[in-house]
């Protein structure tokens, strides 16, 4: 795209003035971005760094070897290939005309066994960031419909680009899988806002980190207080655009009290739980827990209980429309009560009572809507103190006990006694049916 205003024209003009990468920079790239491998085929092999032949001890199970020719420590791979090609990104940072420029080079290494390696590099993306954090992209075109993310058109020129669509891993102009040259030139505004060196931010997209540091006060706060986990949550995972994290006041309190967040996802979820229960997000007692896992799990259990209670109330409300049907179908059995000196068994007389039965016994008699099953009769067995012991289902066609379940669907100590009582008194149910 051609420059459309004086601002973009200035960037295009400055781009032509950028120097080529220095020999020192490219030597650093050669030694850091390409993996050091030794291809091994039984006793013989070769070094992918210098191309020289290697000899291996057939009995050795070592994973690494030092090349006697170049002195590099190589990781051993069992492969029979005689040639090797690898591609990777390399990034440098510089300043020019009041802009922070992040330059990305696509580098290729080709080597054949017994020959010297050949290197190629091509600059594919430039991220131009002004002192306000505004970013402008200069990049080469990509060849469409190839299915490859890095399929750059080497014959195209660097030109102004606009982010139109995002892949699931972000924009193609945000280069993340790259090695950054450590000796970088940074604007004084960037240094002022906390980014002194890129060594401290390994793995962060340099352009997004710098743009956010210049434009967003929260990013500056996180950088200066070494909150790298929160910074990761804010920048690396924010593919589409940089957003402020929720609960900014709680984040400021954590920074003020030098509380380093080790697990950003859990801590932010914990703040959501604090907000849900109306707890004070301005109080460091809550915001900076000594044990985040325990504090988070404690509130999560409370939230799950609340959700379960709300769901149960909704289910009961939904089930009330079955109340008349249930009483009409089963009311003839409601007077049936029998037992002995330890157990009393009676018919469950309402849908709401069945809901309480399911909750206290921790089984699915209510959740599975046994109240709506025409051929099932549900009875509750209780001890002499009125505590529920087991829930019994009787089939009204066969007059057999289908199941008798205690707490969490386990048999109680009275299970055999209950089955005997049911067998001795089944005639009461058969008489009503």
N, C-alpha and C positions, 0 to 999 in steps of 0.2 A: 504494500500500500504506500502511495506517495505521501509525503509530509503535507498536512493540511493547514498548518498554522506556523507562526514564527517559532513557537516553542518546539515543535517537532522538527522544523528546519534546522534549528540550532543543534538538536541532538544528532541529526544526520550529518551535519557538518563536523561536529566534534568526533563522531564515530570514525570518520575518515582520517582523523588525526591521531587515533590511538596507535601506539607502537605495536609491532609484532612481539610475541612472547620471547623472552630472552632465552639464551642457551641454558642458563642456570635453572630457569623455570621448567624447561622441557626435560632437562636431565632429572629434575626432581620427579616429574611426571613419569618418566620411564622406570624409575626405581620404586615408585609407590603405587601406581594404579594398576599395574599388571601383576597377576599372581605368579609366584615363583614355584614352578612345578618341575618334577623330574618324571618323564615318561619311562616306565619300566616294562620290559617284555622278557620275563625269565631272568637270565643273567645279565642281559644287556639293556641299555637305555640311553637317554640323552637329556641334556639340560635345556629347558625352554627359555632360559635367560641368555645363554651364550651360544647354544647350538652344539656344544661339544659332547662327544660320546662319554658314557659313564659305564662302569662295571659294578655289578651288585653281587653280594654274597647270597647264593640261593637259599641258605638256611636262615638268613636274617629276616625278622619280621618288623624291622624298624619302619616308622612312618615318615622319617625325615632323613635327608642325606646332605652333606656339604659338598658342593661341586669343587673338585680340585683345580679347575681352570679359572673360574670367576670368583670363587670363595663364597657364593651365595648359599644360604640354607634353603633347601628345596623340599617341598612336600611331595611324597612319592605317590604316583597314580599308575595303576596297571593298565597301560594302553599301548597299542602297537603303532599308532600314527607316527609318521615321519615328518609331519608339518603341523604348525600350530598357529592359529589366528585368534586374537582376542581384541575386543573393543571396549572402551570405557571412557567416561567423562573426566575432564580435568578443569578446575575452576581457579581463576585468579581474580583479585579485586584491586581496583585502582580508582583514582579520582581525577577528574578533569572538568574544568569550567564550572565548578560548584556542584557537580553531580558525583554520586557514588555509582561506579560501574562494576557490575558483576559479569565477568566474561566466562563463557562455557565453551570448551574445546572438545570435539569428539575425536578421540585418538584411537588409532588402529596399530596393532603390532602383528607382523607376519614373520615367521621364522621357519626354516627348514633344517632338518638335522644335518649338521656339518657346515652350515652357512651362517653368516652374520645376520642378525635380525634387521628388519626394515620397519621403520616407523613412519606413520602418516598422522597429521593432525589438521583439523579444520574447525575454525570458529563458527559455531552454529547459533548461539543465542547470546545477546547482551541485554541485561536488565539495567536500565538507567533510572536511578532514584534521586529525586531532588531532596532538599533539606526539609521539606514538608511531608516526605514519605510518599509522594506521588511517583508511581512507577510507569515507565514507558518501555516497550519491548522492541528491540531490533533483533530480527532472526531471519534465517534462511527459510525457504519454503520446504514443505514436505511433499513427498510423492503420494498422492491419494490412492485409496483402495488397494493398498499393498498388505494391509493387516499388520504392519510393523510399526511400533511406536517411534523408533529412532530412524526411520527411513527418510533422511534429509536429502534434499536435492542439492548436490554439491555444485551444480552449475548456476544456481540462483545466487543473487546478491542479498546481503543483509538489508532488510527494509523494515519499516514500521509494521508491527503486528498488533492485533487485537484479540484478547481472549474471547472466543465465541462459545465453545463447548468444553466441558470438563469430562475427563475420563474418571473412572472410579478412584484412581490414585492421584488425581489432580490434573493440572494443565501441563502440556508438553513443554511449556516455557518455564516451569518450576523444576529445575534439575535437582534431584535429591540424591541419586546414587552416584555421587561424585567425590573426588578427592580435592580438597581446597589447599592451594599453595599457602604455606604458613606465614610468609612475609608479605602482608597485605597492606595496601594503602587505604586508610579509612578517613572519612570526613571528620572534622573536629566535632561536629554535631552528633555523629554516630558514637564517637568515643565519650562525649559528654553524657550520652544516654545509656552508657553502661557496656557497650560492645568494644572492648579493648583489643581483643584478638579472637580470631575464628577457632583457635585451638580449643577454647572453652565451650564451643557450640558444635561439636562434631555431630553430624547427622541432621542438622537443621538446614533447610533451604536458605542459603545466604541471602537471597533477594527478599524473601518474605520476612526473615528475621530483621533485616536492616530497615525495610519499609515500615514494618510494624513498630520498631523501636523509635523511629522518627515521628510517626503519626499517632501513636497510641500511648497514653500515659500509663495504662495498666501494664503494657509490655515492658516499658522502662522500669516500672516498679519491680516486676518479676525478675528482670535481669539483674538489677542492682542488689536484690535480696537473695540471689542464688536459688530461686524457686524454679528449678529446671523441669520438674515434673509438670507443674502448672503451665510453664512456658511451652512444653511439648503439647499439652492438651490444647493450648490456645493456637499455636502456629502449625505444627506438623499435621495435626488432624483437621485443621480448618482449610479444606481444599478449595472451597469456592471463594471465601473471603475471610479476612481477619475479623473476628467478633470478640467483644469483651466477654470475659467469663462472668457467669452469674455470681451474685452475692459479692460485689466489689468491696463493700465495707468490711465483710468478714475476711477477705483477702488482705486488705490493708491492716487489719488487726493482727492477723497471723504474721505478716512481715514486721510489724512494729514490735511484736513479742519474740521475734527471731525463731518462729516456729516453722521448720522446714517440712513441707508436705512431701512424704515419700511415696504415697499412692494417690495421685491426683483424682482418678476416677472415683475411688471410694470416698475420698474427702469431700468432693463436690456432691456426691449422693448423700453423704452424711449431712451436709449443709441443707440440702433439700428436705431431709427428714426433720432437722431442727426447725425449719420454716413451717413445715406442715403442722407440727405440734405447738407452734407459737412460742418456741423457746428463743431466748435473746441472742440474736446473731451479732450483737455488739459486745457480748460478754466473752472474754478470753477463756473463761472456765469451760464454756461449751465449744467455742471455735477451735481451741487448741487442746484437744484431749491428750492425755498422756499415753493412752492406748487406743488408737483409732479403731482397730478391729473390734475391740470390746464395746466401745461407745456406739459404733455403727450397728453392730449386731443387736445390741440392746434396744435401740430405737427401731430396728427392722422387725424384731419380734413384736414389739408394741404395735407397729404399723400393720403387720400381718394379722394380729388379733383384731385390730380395728376393722380391717378389710373383711375378715371372716365374719365379724359381727354384722357389718353392713350387708354382706352377701346373704347371711342367714335371715336377716330381717326382710330383705327383698324376696328371698325364696318363700318365706312364710307368707308374705303379702301376696305373692303369686299363687301360693298353694291354697289360700283361703277360698278361692273360687271352687275348690274341690270339697269344701267343708260340708255343704249341704248334701252333696252326692255321697260322701263318705258316711255321714250319719244315717242317711236314708238306706244305704246298702248294709251297714253293719250295726245299726242301733239295736237290733234284736239280740246281739251278743253282749251288749254292754253290761248286763247284770251278772255275767258269769264271773265268779270268783271262787277259787279253791286253793288248797295248799296244805301245809302241815305245821309243825311247831317251829320250823325254821324258814320256810319259803311260802310266799303268797303270790299267786299268779292271777292276773286280771287282764281283760282286753283293753287295748289302747283305745280311748274313747273320742279322740279328736286329732285333726291334722297337726294342730299346734303341739299337742302332747307328744305326737310322733317326732316332731322336730326336736323337742327337748330330749327325747329318748336317744335320737341319733347323735346329738351333740354330747351328751354325758357319756354315752357308751362308745363314742368315736368309731361308729360304723355308718353304713350307707342306707339305713332303713328309710330315712327321709330323703336323702339326696337322690336315691333311685326310685322315688315316688311309689313306694309300696302302698300308700294310701289310695292310689288310683287303680290297683290291681283287684279286679272283681273276685277272683278265686283265691285270694290270700287273706288270711286273718292274722293280725299281729297282736301278740300278747306280751306283757312285760312281767318278768319274774323279779320280785324284790325280797330282801331278807327281812327279818323281824324289826329292824330299825328303819325300814323304808328305803334302803339303798338299792338302786337298780343292780341286778346281778346278771341277767341275760335277757335277750330279746328273742321271742319265738315266732316263727312263721308256720302256720298250718294251712295245708291245701284243702279247700272246702269241697273238692271233688272226691279226693281219696281219704280225707280225714287222717292224714299222716303229717307228722312234724317234718317239714322240709329242712329247716335249719334252726339251731338255737345258738346264738352268738353272745359271748361275753364282751368285755371291754377290748377294743381293737380286734374284734373278731376271734378272740381266743376263748377257749372253754374255761368256765369258772370252776371253783372247787365243788360247786353244787350241780354240775352239769348232768351227771347220771341221775341224781335225785329229781331234777327238773323233768328229764325225759320220762322217768317213772311216773311222776305226778300227771304229766300230760297223757300218758297211756291209760292211766286209771280213770281219768276224768274226761276223756274224749267224747263219751256219751253225752255230756252236757252240750257240747258244740254240735254234735250230730242231731240232737233233739231240736235245736233252734233252726238248723239248716233245713 
